[in-house]
């Protein structure tokens, strides 16, 4: 690796590397259940994350996290079928990552502002079991009740979140 290449972005927590691959594989999978994710999909996602961390750049890493954000928000707003628990876990991990960028040099924190906003809304909806863009009663702006599914996660409660 070049001595000129900034690796400060690698100084964040290991949760993305540890927790994202299986959840993201579940969101990419045609089935909606995390338990049904074929091991080869989870392994491929793990290799992709490893490759990004070992050989990637801050820019390529943030591009990957933007992809994950898109998957999470699409499940949260109902425009894509997917495992809502996997979406919640992935959304919380990426949101935590993006919040921590404020402590690093460079434009990372500012460049992820839109993704943070979208993830905050998606995570809120996934925790509540509603579809993003609905009101507190689960009714969308069109007046149609949103589908409600369980979105419990140990990730959120393990960190003391409500």
C-alpha positions in Angstrom: 0.0 0.0 0.0 1.2 3.5 -0.8 2.3 5.6 2.1 0.3 8.5 0.6 -3.0 6.6 0.6 -5.2 7.6 3.6 -6.4 4.7 5.6 -8.1 6.7 8.3 -11.5 5.5 7.2 -10.5 2.0 8.4 -10.3 3.3 12.0 -14.0 2.8 12.6 -15.6 -0.1 14.5 -15.6 -3.6 13.2 -19.4 -4.0 13.1 -19.7 -3.3 9.4 -17.3 -6.1 8.5 -18.7 -8.5 11.0 -22.5 -7.8 10.8 -23.2 -6.5 7.3 -22.4 -9.5 5.0 -25.1 -11.9 6.2 -27.7 -9.1 6.4 -26.9 -7.6 3.0 -26.9 -11.1 1.5 -30.4 -11.6 2.9 -31.5 -8.3 1.4 -30.1 -9.2 -2.0 -31.5 -12.8 -1.9 -34.8 -13.6 -3.7 -36.2 -15.1 -0.5 -37.4 -12.9 2.4 -36.0 -14.9 5.3 -32.5 -14.4 6.7 -32.4 -18.0 7.8 -32.9 -19.1 4.2 -29.9 -17.2 2.8 -27.8 -19.7 1.0 -24.3 -19.8 2.6 -22.6 -19.1 -0.7 -24.4 -15.7 -0.9 -23.3 -14.8 2.6 -19.8 -15.9 1.8 -19.7 -13.9 -1.4 -20.9 -10.8 0.4 -18.3 -11.4 3.2 -15.5 -11.6 0.5 -16.7 -8.4 -1.1 -16.6 -6.5 2.2 -13.2 -8.0 3.0 -11.9 -7.0 -0.4 -13.2 -3.4 0.1 -11.5 -3.2 3.5 -8.2 -4.7 2.4 -7.9 -3.1 -1.1 -10.6 -0.5 -1.3 -10.6 3.2 -0.7 -12.8 5.5 1.4 -14.7 6.3 -1.7 -15.4 2.7 -2.7 -16.3 1.8 0.9 -18.9 4.7 1.0 -20.2 3.6 -2.4 -20.8 0.1 -0.9 -22.5 1.6 2.1 -24.7 3.7 -0.2 -25.8 0.5 -1.9 -26.7 -1.0 1.4 -28.6 2.2 2.3 -30.6 1.8 -0.9 -31.5 -1.8 -0.1 -32.5 -0.9 3.5 -34.6 2.0 2.5 -36.3 0.0 -0.3 -37.3 -2.7 2.1 -38.4 -0.1 4.7 -40.6 1.8 2.2 -42.1 -1.4 0.8 -40.7 -0.9 -2.8 -38.6 -4.0 -2.5 -39.5 -7.3 -0.7 -37.0 -8.3 1.9 -36.3 -9.5 5.4 -37.2 -6.5 7.6 -35.0 -7.8 10.5 -32.0 -7.9 8.1 -32.8 -4.5 6.8 -33.0 -3.1 10.4 -29.7 -4.6 11.4 -28.0 -3.3 8.2 -29.6 0.1 8.6 -28.5 0.4 12.2 -24.9 -0.6 11.4 -24.6 1.8 8.5 -26.3 4.6 10.4 -23.8 4.1 13.3 -20.9 4.1 10.9 -22.1 7.3 9.2 -22.6 9.0 12.6 -19.0 8.2 13.5 -17.7 9.8 10.4 -18.0 13.2 12.1 -14.8 12.4 14.0 -12.7 11.6 10.9 -11.0 14.1 8.7 -12.3 14.6 5.2 -15.7 15.0 3.6 -17.2 11.6 4.7 -19.7 13.0 7.2 -21.0 15.7 5.0 -21.2 13.5 1.9 -23.3 10.9 3.8 -25.9 13.4 5.1 -28.6 12.4 2.7 -28.0 8.7 3.4 -28.1 9.4 7.2 -31.5 11.1 6.8 -32.9 8.3 4.7 -31.6 5.6 7.1 -32.9 7.4 10.2 -36.4 7.3 8.6 -36.0 3.7 7.5 -34.7 2.5 10.8 -37.5 4.3 12.6 -40.1 2.6 10.3 -38.5 -0.8 10.6 -38.4 -0.6 14.4 -42.0 0.4 14.5 -43.0 -2.3 12.0 -44.5 0.2 9.6 -43.5 1.3 6.1 -41.3 4.4 5.8 -43.3 7.5 4.8 -46.3 6.5 6.9 -47.6 8.3 10.0 -47.6 6.9 13.5 -50.8 5.0 12.9 -49.2 3.1 10.0 -51.3 5.0 7.4 -49.5 6.2 4.4 -49.9 9.6 2.8 -52.4 8.0 0.5 -54.5 6.8 3.5 -53.8 3.1 2.9 -52.6 1.2 6.0 -49.0 0.0 5.7 -48.2 -3.7 6.2 -46.9 -4.3 9.7 -44.4 -7.1 10.4 -42.1 -7.8 13.3 -38.9 -5.9 13.2 -37.4 -6.8 16.5 -33.6 -7.0 16.6 -31.1 -7.7 19.3 -28.7 -5.3 17.7 -30.7 -2.3 18.6 -31.4 -3.3 22.2 -27.9 -4.5 22.8 -26.7 -1.0 22.4 -29.3 0.4 24.7 -31.6 1.7 22.0 -35.3 1.9 22.4 
